[in-house]
Amino acid sequence: MAAARWRRVFVGSAGVFAALALLVYFRGSLPGERSLYEAVVAGAAPGVVTIFWWINWLGSKWILLPATLLLLWAGPPETRRRWWLWVGVMIAAPILEWLGKGLIGRPRPLGVGLGFPSGHATAASAYFFLAAYLVSKRLDRPAARVILLWVLAAILVVLVGIARIVLQAHWPGDALGGTALGLACVSLAAWQHERRVLE
C-alpha cells in the first residue's frame, strides 16, 4: 500500500533529521565531519568551484518556489486538485529550515550566519523529490522510468549539497539535515495524498 510506504519514508526521514539535529546541537559536529569538509574544500579546483557555483542555483528557494507552478502543471489531474498540499510543501520546508537554524544555532564554516539545516539543500530536496513524486504519477508505471526519475532527483539533491560544501557555506551535516528535512516534507504530503486517494 502506497500510503503505508510513504508513512515509513516520512518517519525515517524525520527521524534522520531529528538524530542529526540532536547530534549537532549537543556535540557541535558529526563524527568525521570537519575532515570531510576540509578534504572537499581542498580538493576543489577553481574550475570546479565555478561549476558548483552554478549548481548552487538549483537549491535557491527564490527559483524553486515559483517553479512549483511548473510542478502543478506536470502532475496528473488528481494531484492538481490538491494543489495546496504541494504548494504547502514548498512553503513549509523553508519555514521549518529557518526555525531549525534558530533552534540549533550552529554557525556556518565561514561567516556569522547559522548553518543547520542548509536552506539550499532543504529547498532542493523538497522540490526535486516532490517533482519525482508528481511526475511519476503521470507515467504509465514502467518501473525503470520511475526509478530513473527518482535517481535523477537524488543526484540533483546531492549535487546541491556538495555545492554548499565546496562553496564553504555549510558543513556536510548541514546538507544532510536539509536533505532529510526536505524529504520529510515531501513524504508527509505524499502520505496524506495517498491516504485520501484510498478514501
Protein Blocks (a to p, Z undefined) as FASTA:
>chain_A
ZZlmmmmmmmmmmmmmmmmmmmmmmnopaehklmmmmmmmmmmcfklmmmmmmmmmmmgm
klmmmmmmmmmmmpcfklmmmmmmmmmmmmmmmmmmmmmmmmnopacfbdjbdfbdcfkl
mmmmmmmmmmmmmmmmmpghiaklmmmmmmmmmmmmmmmmmmmmmnopacfklmmmmmmm
mmmmmmmmmmmmmmmmmZZ
